Amino acid sequence: MIKKPILPKFVASFFAIALFTLASQSASATTIVILNNDQPNVGFNDPTAASPVGNNTGTTLGQQRLNAFQFAANIWGATLNSSVTITIRASWSALSCTATTATLGSAGAAGIVRNFPNAPFQDTWYSEALANSLAGSDLNTSSNPEISAQFNVNLGNTGCLDGTHFYLGLDNNHGSDVDLVSVLIHEFAHGLGFQTFTNSSTGAQQSGQSGSFPSIYDRFLTDATSGKTWNSMTDVERQASAINTGNLVWNGNQTDTDLRGVLGTARLRVNAPAAIAGNYTVGTADFGSRVSTGGTTGNVAQSSPVDGCGAFSNGAAISGRVALIDRGNCNFVVKVKNAQSAGAIGAIIVNTTTAGVIQMGGGDATITIPSLMISGTDGTTLKNQLNSGLNATALLDNSVLGGADGQGRALLFAPNPVQSGSSVSHWDTSMFPNQVMEPNISGDLTHSVAIPADLTLSEMRDVGWSGNAIGDVPFFVRQQYLDFLNRQPDSSGFAFWTSDIFNCGIDQGCAEVHRINGSAAFFLSIEFQDTGNLVYKMWKAGFGKVSGTPVAVRRTNFLRDSQTIQNSPNQIIVGQGNWQANLEANKQAFALSFVQRAGFPNQSDGPSFVNNLFANAGVTPTSAEQTAAINAFNGAGGGNAGRAAALRSVCDSPSVSNALRNEAFVLMQYFGYLQRDPDAQTPADYSGFQFWLDKLNSFNGNFIAAEMVKAFLASTEYRARFGNP
Ligand SMILES: [Zn+2]
C-alpha cells in the first residue's frame, strides 16, 4: 500500500496547527485534469454559443462540455487520495447509436502496469492511475494521460436517441435529458479502476512480455457456483463465469461491509390501522429524495384534486402528511411538486391499473420529498382506511439487499450471451437503489460516489485506492447532521446544503469555503442552539466547570442530555408536524428534570438562586437579565418549576450566551468532528482545547479567520473516521 505521512494525533497547543496544515496538504485529494483531444470546432472546441445552464457558466457548447468534465473529475479528485496528477485524455466523436439506444460514452485506462514499486500484488495488471497512486510517482512520464475517454457527439440528433440530449448543467436538473456529469462520473470510474482487462468473451487474460496476467479487478471477481476467483481460473472457466448470470459476485472487504448500508428494497410500510399494516410493493421515482433507511413517516391524506394535477385545495389536510394521489392526467413531477408545495412530506401515487407498479420518470431538482407508486389494488386498500388513522412509512429496507447474492455479496453484470464492453465491468442491473456503475444510466443518480448512496468508492478502495468518503459532497453534508444534530438529514435541509456546495460548480476554492461555512452553520443553527448549546449552557450555569478542566461537561453526559432534549417526551423531526412547539415542550421537561439533579443549586429564594447560576457561568449579568431571571423564578411559583424557569432565562440571556459561545464552539469541534473529549488523547489534558479557544478569542470568535473549522476538517484524525486519511 502507498505510504503516506500519517500524522500522529495533534497533541497540543502550538503543534496542533502545524500538524493540521501538513495533513491538509499531503494526505487528501487528487488533482485530475482534462486533456482536450478534439480537433478544431469539434467537441470541446465547438464554438456554438450556449446559454449558462445549471451552474455551468460556459458560453460555448465546447466550454460547457469541458466544464462538465472538470466538475465530474473534481468529484473523483475530492474522494481519492493520490500525490500524482491524473490526466484524462478526452474527445467527442460518433459512437454507436440508433434512434432508441446509444453508447453515451466509453472510457478506460490509457495503459496498464504491473510489478511497479509498492505494487500490492505481483504479476497483476493495474490501471495507470491506480499504479501511479500506489507507487507515489508518475510511472509513465508526466505528459502521458492515464485515462482515455470518448463521448457521443451525436446524441440527440436524428438517428441517435432522437431528441434526447446531454444535459450540460452541473446541478443534476436534467429532466428527461441524460445527465452528462453522471455519465462522466461513471466513465471516469472505469478508467480509475472499475474495469477488468481480461477478455470477458474468451476468458483470456491480458498478455505481457512473459505471459498473461490477471487484472487487480479479477482478484475480487468470484464465481458463487465454483467459489473460485477469476485470477485462479482457466480461460474456459472465466468464459463460463462471465455468463453465469446471478452468480458472478464481488468479494472485497470494503464493498462487502459498505453495501449493507447502501442496498435495500424500497417499501411502503403501513403502520396503522392494524388491519392493513405491512409492506406494500412499490415503484420508485427518478426525482425527489430517495427513500432512506430511517424512512419518512406520516399520516396519509388524500389530495384534492385526487389526480394532484392542480394546486391542492386541501393544504391544511396535506401539510405535514403523506399525500395520496391518483396516477394520470399529468406528469408525475407535477403531482409530487404540487404535494410538496402544499406541505406534504412524501407522496404515494396510486397506479391506474389494478396490479403492478412502474418506475416514475421525470426530473425536477426543486422536488425534495420522496415519492412511491403503489398498485391500483393496494391504493383501494389504503383509500378505504383514510379515516381510520392511516399511517405509513416510505423507506429503504436494508434487510433485503437489492442486487446482492444470498451471501450478501454485490452482483456483477453477467448476461448470457456476453455484452462486449458491458459484461463483468459493471454492477448488475438489479441493484437498488440505482448505482453509478450499473451498465445503464439511471435518472435518479445523485452525483455521489460514496455511501450511503453509492458503492463505487468502496470498490475503488478494494482494488487498492486510498480514498475517503468525506470528500463526497452528499456524504459530507449528511455527516454534519449526524455529528452536530444527532440525526439523519431532513430532505429539504439536505438538498439545501448539498446544493450550497455543488453550486460552486468547478470553483474548488469556493467549494472548500462553502464546506467550512456549511459545517459551522450547524453549530450556529437554531436547532443546535436549542439542543446541544442549550445543554452546554445549563451544565455551566448549574455546575460550573468539570473539576480539573476548563469546560462544563463531559461528552458522555452531553450526548445523553442532547438526545433527551431531542426525543423526550416528543420525538423531534425537524420540518415535520409542529416540531417547534414539541421542542419547546422538550426543553421545559428537560429543564425541570435538570434542576432536580444531585448537586444542582437549590436555593428557595429567587435572587440567591439566580445569582448562583450566573456565578457558575462566570458571568456578570445586566440588571435587566437578573430581574428577568428572578421574575421567571417567581412567575413559575418558585420551587423546582421556578428554578427550571430561571435556568432557562439565565441560559437564554445574551450575557451568558456571549460569554460561553467560544468555549462551547471549540468543545463542539472535539465532540462533533473528533467524537471525543479534548483530553482523550496523549497527553491527557486540555492544552489542545486551550490553544483553539485562545485563538478563537483572539479573533473575537471569527472561526473563519481563526481557520478553526478548516483545520478540524482537514485533520488526519477527522478524515480517518471515513476512510484513508
Ligand atoms: Zn460503463
Residues whose N, C-alpha, C, O or C-beta is under 5 A from the ligand:
A	BS01	ZN	none
